Structure formats: structure tokens, C-alpha cells
């Protein structure tokens, strides 16, 4: 029998904060959706921008940026949550040969929405590697971090470094889900069913475009 999740802590998020949810989405799956919606629900975010990485900095993507953008668009259309908005600026930047690192993206939002608080939504794995991101100290001071945690998770050395650098961290409580992009890519490669791991529209897109038949890239 599953144990109920603890109630999320009360946090003082600035009004009209804009959520930013970046990733390769290779492919987008139900855990991504759960993270974005939990952050919006628990922090009261009016809008979450889904930022599909154009040129991944830390890991190689298996599907092209255009395919990953198209799959994410289909997933959000199926979701029909008006708070969830696709943002293609990193893919467009990559097409133009421009840099699409996270700090460049955040700077573009600051220029577009001056004075509006920004909240970056990320998982524990991303948090653990955050201090390896380019300009991470500047990022820590320029936006808040909504960290999606598994029940019982503890802090990391990266989290301590971020707090020391002035970062504001908001914990987001999520039920455990073992789904990953790596597993989905392997299932496609092996010819195994995807079940409810991705939306039906994303599953059809993967099949129709024969994505992930030849594997590249790493986890998730």
C-alpha cells in the first residue's frame, strides 16, 4: 500500500512569478508533465514555459531538436493545461548558430519581462549538477529554483553551495515514478510497448518518424 505524500511546505513565492522548465525532452514523458504541473500547483504559478534544449551542453540528444520540439508540442496539446506553454527560443537560437545555454535563456527572459520573478523547475539530478552549469552563481542569484523531490530525499553538497551563493530553493513534493527517457528510448529500440509512459500522440509521432531505432545519448 502506497504511503500518502506529506503536505508540501508553505512557501512565499513572489506574485506573478514565471516558471521555466528546461530539458532535452528526449522524449517528453509523464514524469516531465508531473513535475511541471506539481510546481505550478504547489507554487501557484500562472504560467510555465517549456524550454526544449536546442544544442544540449552536457549530454547528446538522440532525437533532433525539431523532433523533440514537435513531441513536446503534442504532449502539451494533449494536456490542455493553459498554464503550460511551449517556448522554442533555444531551438531557434541553435538553428541560427547562436548560444542556447541556460544563462543566455534566463537573460533573454529578463530582457523580455523586466522585473518579473523567474522560477526554474528542475529535478534532483539536475540540482546535483547545477554547480557545473555555466554562470551558475549568476543563475543562483537571478532566479529561484523549484526542486522536485522524491519523498525522503536529503540535501546535496550542490544544494549547500547554491544556498551559500544566495539561491532561493522551493521544494516540490512528487510521488516516485521510475519512468525515464532512457527507458523509453530503449523500449522503442527493442520494439516493446510504451504504455502510458508518453501520451498517445507522442507515441504515434515516435512510430511515424521512426525515432530511437538507432540509439544515441545518455540518461534521461
N, C-alpha and C positions, 0 to 999 in steps of 0.2 A: 504494500500500500504506500502510495507516494505521500511524503510529508508536505504539509502546506508551506508555502513560501512565507517568510517573515514580511511584515508590512514594510514598505520602503520608508526610509527616514524622511522627515520633513526637511526640505531644503528651500533656501531663499534664492530662487533663480531670478535674475533681472527680468522685468517685464519686456515682452516683445523680443525675447532672445530668438535668434535664428539658429536652428540645428543644422550641422554639416555632417554628413555621413559619407565618408570616402572609402573606396576599396576597388579591388580588381573586379569583383563580382564575376567570377570565372568558373562556374556560372553563379548568378544570383539564386539564393535558395531561401527556405523558410526561416532559417535562423537569422539571416540578414533582416528579413521582414520583422521578425520578433524583436530584434534589437532596436530598430528604428521606431517601431510603434511603442515599445516599452519606454524608451527615452521620451517620446512625445507625451505619452500618458502621464508618466511619473514626474516630469518636469513642467508639464503644461505648455509644451512648445506648439506654437501656432503653425509652424512650417519646418519641414526637414528637407534639405536639399541633398539628393543622392548624387554624389560626385564619382563618376566612373573614371578610373585612372586611365590616362592616355598612354603614357610611357611609364610602366611600373619601375620605380627606382630600386627597390630591394629584391624583387622576385620577378622572374619571367612569367608572362601570361601565356596560357595555352591558346586561347581564342583571341582574335584580333579585337582592337578597341571598338571597331564598328559593330562586331557581333555582340560584344559584351554590353555595349550601349543599347542595342536593339533588344537584347534579352531583358535588361533592366527595365526598359520602357514597357515591355509586355507584362512583366511582373507587377509594375505599379498600376498599369491599366486594369489588370485583374483585381488588384487590391481595392481600388475605388475608395481610397482614403485621401481626401483633398489636402491633408497636411503633407503628404508625401509627393515631392516634386523632383522630377529628373532634371539634372543640370549637366550640360555637355561641355562645359568650358575647358576641362582638362583634355578631353578628346580633341576638341577643336584646336587647342594650343599645340598638341602633338602633331596634328595634321600640318600645321603651319611651321613645324620645326622649332617651336618655342618651348621653353621650360614649363613643366607642369608639376613641379614639386609642391608639397603641401603648403610651404610658407608662401609661395607665389600665389597659390589659390586663395589663401587667407587674406593676403594683401589686396587681392582683387575684390574680395567681398568688403573689406574695409573702405576701399575707394568707392564702391557702389552703394554701400549702406553706411555712411559715416556715422559713428556714434552708436550703432546698433550692436548690442552684445552678441557674441558668437559662441556657440557651444559645439565642440567637436565630439561626435559619438564614436566610441571605439570599444573593442573587446579587451580582455585581459592580456591576450597575446600581443596585441598592438601596443598596449600600455607598457609591457615589459621591454619593448624595443624602442620606445618613444625617444629615449635619450640618444639614439643612433640617427634620428631624423635630422635633416639639415636645418639649421637655425632653430633647434628645439627650445633653447632658452627663450628666444623671442616669441615662439609659438606659445610657450607656457605662460607668458605674460600678456599675450594678445587675445587669448580666448580661454574659456572654461572647458573642462574635459568631463564628459558624461561617460563613466566607465561601467560597462555592462558586466556584472559579476555573477559567477555561479554561487549558489548558497554555500556558506562556509569558507569562501575564498579569503586569503590573507594578503596583506600588502607586500610589495616587492621593493628592492633597492631602487629601481627606476621611479617608483611612486614617491619614495622618500626624496629622491633628487628633484623631482618635479615640484613637490611641495616646498622644498628649500628654495627653488627658483621662483616661487611666487605663484604657482599654478593653483587654480581652484578646481577641485575634483568633486563631482557629484556621483554617488553610487547609484546604479540602476540594477534592480534585482530581477533576475531572469531564471526561469526553470531550466534545468540542464537539458541539452539537446546535442546528441552526438553527430548530427549531420554536418558535413563539411564539403567544400567544393572539390577537394581532393578525392573523396569517396565517390562523388557524383561523376567526376571525370573518369574514374576507374570503372564505374558501373557502365557508362556509355561505351567505353573501350571494350569491356567484356561482354556487352550485349545483355546485361542484366537490367531489370525494370527499375525505374526511378521512384515509383510510388508517389508519395506526397512530399518528397523532398523539394521538388520545384513545382511551380504552377503548371497546369496542363499546356498553357500557351508557350511557356519556356521549353517544356519537353518536346513539343511539336517543332519548335524552332531548331532545337539541337538536332532532331532527327532529320528535318528537311534540309538543313545546311551541312549535315554530316560533320558536326563539330566533335572534337575529342576522340575521333577514331585513332589518331596518332597523338600520343600524349607528350606534352612538354610541361615545364614549370614545376613548381613545388607546392607545398601545402599553404593553406586553403586559398 
